[in-house]
């Protein structure tokens, strides 16, 4: 009985720690993605992160934002026309003593994507590079 109680306490503590780590990870994710319609079928999505975000997380947020915008506008597919990824200097961080001070410049990842939207029947769904909005949104909800 004592061992079972100890195992239950350990399992509860482990779950609490893992939940806390997931909460910290999402709190550190500061990616912002902003869509802007250029015309009825075209969107530009700008995304940026802080020094704690990866380029990959910014790209994923921008991609999901394009899919959500297409879906909310009544489109089923989108094609990425162009994408521009950049790293801009962010805040710097220093540590150490006066004799051995180290300074690191954090980079802020940025991504801008332009996409063209299509409704069902407006394009060949097997066209290379064409993304199905439902598939993109389903994949992102599983993460």
Secondary structure, DSSP 8 states (H G I E B T S, - for coil): -HHHHHHHHHHHHHHHHHHHHHHHHHHH---EEEEEEEETTEEEEEEE--TTS-HHHHHHHHHHHHHHHHHHTT-SEEEEEEEEEEEEEEEEEEES-STT-EEEEEEEEEEEEEEEEE-TTSS-TTSTTEEEHHHHHHHHHT-
